Amino acid sequence: MKVKILSITVFLLIMALLPFAAAKCSFLDFNSVQSVSTADSIPDDNNTEDDSYEKVLCGLVAAKYNDNYCDETIKAIAILLNTDYTVSPDSFDITDKNTCIYEYDSDNSLKEIYPKIKKTVNSILELTVNKNGKKLYIPYSDSSNGMTIENADYDYLTCVASPWDCYAENYDENAECIGVSINGIDYLCKNGVSAEEALKWYLPDFDISEVK
């Protein structure tokens, strides 16, 4: 009889302690889950913004890239953006994909051309648009209405004819362009003009050269 009573007592004691043991196990399991890294918590190096100058410049050029542009057009755009970003980096929001497209953010068609963009950018890193040895910010537009215009904020620029803009698919007779027409640059480059010569058409008082 005593043995039976003792067995029942031990059984009841074990049953009484079970909830505490279960709670402790649950706490340990919770901590174990919390300490395990998930896929979402692992940094993705491909999505880490690399803001080195060359990478940024490639991103700026990529954002302006058009499948119809020839190699010299890409070079002219790279020289232009190299100048503008050097002079006024705060004018560019490099976190905006409309302004700067890094290689890891590029789609299939742009990803294919990205090696060419990087090669072009690397080849012009020392070249800028400058006047009397001074780099100046050069505004630009996709197109003009056939003539670039003067602007008081950029009194170092002169207006020039850009009649080939009318051949562009997105031609707008009301478009206003200060400085450089990208469509105009592309037309000239596709007709045998070098990137430097095309830029100098729109910027006759400027040099395309290395400035220390």
C-alpha positions in Angstrom: 0.0 0.0 0.0 2.8 2.4 0.9 4.5 1.6 -2.4 1.3 2.4 -4.3 0.9 5.7 -2.5 4.5 6.6 -3.1 4.1 5.8 -6.8 1.0 8.0 -7.1 2.8 10.8 -5.3 5.8 10.7 -7.6 3.5 10.6 -10.7 1.6 13.6 -9.5 4.8 15.5 -8.8 6.0 14.7 -12.3 2.7 15.9 -13.8 3.0 19.1 -11.8 6.5 19.8 -13.1 5.7 19.1 -16.8 4.3 22.6 -17.6 7.5 24.2 -16.3 9.7 21.9 -18.3 7.6 22.5 -21.5 7.8 26.3 -21.0 11.6 26.1 -20.6 12.0 24.0 -23.8 9.8 26.4 -25.7 12.0 29.3 -24.5 15.1 27.5 -25.6 13.6 26.7 -29.0 12.5 30.3 -29.5 16.0 31.6 -28.7 17.5 29.1 -31.1 15.2 30.2 -33.9 16.0 33.9 -33.2 19.8 33.2 -33.5 19.6 31.5 -36.9 20.1 33.9 -39.9 17.5 33.8 -42.6 17.9 34.5 -46.3 16.4 37.9 -45.7 19.0 38.8 -43.1 22.0 37.9 -45.1 23.5 41.0 -46.8 23.5 40.7 -50.6 26.8 42.0 -52.0 25.2 42.5 -55.4 22.7 45.0 -53.9 25.3 47.0 -51.9 25.6 50.4 -53.5 29.1 50.9 -54.8 29.6 54.6 -55.0 33.1 54.7 -56.3 33.4 57.4 -59.0 33.8 55.1 -61.9 30.8 52.9 -60.9 28.7 56.0 -60.5 29.7 57.4 -63.8 28.9 54.1 -65.5 25.5 54.2 -63.8 24.8 57.8 -65.0 25.7 56.8 -68.6 23.6 53.7 -68.4 20.6 55.7 -67.4 20.9 57.8 -70.5 21.6 54.9 -72.8 19.4 54.2 -75.7 19.5 51.1 -77.9 19.7 53.3 -81.0 22.9 55.2 -79.8 26.1 54.4 -81.6 29.5 54.0 -79.8 30.6 57.6 -80.3 27.3 58.8 -78.9 27.9 56.8 -75.8 31.4 58.3 -75.6 30.1 61.8 -76.0 27.5 61.3 -73.2 30.2 59.8 -71.0 32.4 62.9 -71.5 29.5 65.2 -70.8 28.4 63.4 -67.6 32.0 63.1 -66.5 32.2 66.9 -66.7 28.8 67.6 -65.0 29.2 65.1 -62.2 32.7 66.4 -61.4 31.5 70.0 -61.3 28.1 69.5 -59.6 27.7 66.0 -58.0 24.8 67.2 -55.9 22.8 67.7 -59.1 22.5 64.0 -59.5 20.4 61.7 -57.3 22.4 58.5 -57.7 19.9 56.6 -55.6 17.2 57.2 -58.3 17.2 54.5 -61.0 16.0 57.1 -63.6 19.3 58.9 -63.0 21.8 56.2 -62.2 21.5 52.5 -63.1 24.2 50.2 -61.6 25.1 47.0 -63.3 23.2 44.8 -60.8 20.1 46.9 -61.5 20.3 46.7 -65.2 17.8 44.6 -67.2 18.8 42.0 -69.8 19.3 44.3 -72.8 21.2 46.9 -70.7 23.2 44.2 -69.0 24.5 43.0 -72.3 25.7 46.5 -73.2 27.1 47.3 -69.8 30.6 46.0 -70.5 30.8 48.4 -73.4 29.6 51.3 -71.1 32.3 50.4 -68.6 35.0 50.3 -71.3 33.9 53.6 -72.7 33.8 55.3 -69.3 37.2 53.9 -68.4 38.6 55.4 -71.6 37.3 59.0 -71.0 37.9 59.4 -67.2 40.5 62.1 -67.9 38.4 63.9 -70.5 36.1 66.8 -69.7 34.4 69.7 -71.4 36.3 72.9 -70.3 36.7 76.5 -71.3 40.0 78.1 -70.8 41.1 75.2 -68.6 38.0 75.5 -66.4 35.4 72.8 -66.1 31.8 74.1 -66.3 28.4 72.5 -65.9 26.9 71.8 -69.3 23.1 71.4 -69.4 21.6 69.0 -71.9 18.2 67.8 -73.3 17.1 64.8 -75.3 16.2 67.1 -78.2 15.7 70.6 -79.4 13.3 72.3 -81.8 16.2 72.9 -84.2 18.2 75.4 -82.2 19.7 75.5 -78.7 18.8 78.6 -76.7 20.6 81.0 -74.5 20.0 81.2 -70.8 21.1 83.7 -68.2 22.1 81.0 -65.8 24.6 79.6 -68.3 25.9 82.8 -69.9 29.1 80.9 -70.9 27.0 79.0 -73.6 26.0 80.2 -77.0 23.0 79.1 -79.1 23.7 76.9 -82.1 21.7 75.4 -84.9 20.6 71.8 -84.4 18.5 71.1 -87.5 19.0 67.3 -87.4 16.8 67.1 -84.3 13.8 67.1 -86.6 14.8 63.6 -87.7 14.4 62.2 -84.2 11.3 60.0 -83.5 10.5 62.1 -80.4 10.9 65.5 -82.3 9.0 68.3 -80.6 8.8 71.6 -82.3 8.2 73.3 -79.0 11.2 71.6 -77.2 13.7 74.0 -75.6 17.3 72.9 -75.2 20.1 74.7 -73.4 23.6 73.5 -74.1 23.6 70.1 -75.8 21.0 68.0 -77.7 21.6 64.3 -77.2 19.6 63.4 -80.3 21.7 66.0 -82.2 24.9 64.4 -80.9 23.7 61.0 -82.0 22.8 62.2 -85.5 26.3 63.7 -86.0 28.1 60.7 -84.6 26.1 58.3 -86.8 27.2 60.4 -89.8 30.9 60.0 -89.1 31.6 62.8 -86.6 33.6 61.9 -83.5 32.3 62.3 -80.0 34.7 65.2 -79.4 33.7 66.9 -82.7 30.0 66.5 -82.0 30.3 68.0 -78.5 32.3 71.0 -80.0 29.5 71.6 -82.5 27.2 72.5 -79.5 30.0 74.0 -77.5 32.2 75.8 -80.0 34.0 77.9 -77.3 35.0 74.8 -75.3 37.8 72.2 -75.4 37.5 68.5 -74.9 40.6 67.6 -73.0 42.2 66.6 -69.7 42.2 69.2 -67.0 44.2 68.8 -63.8 
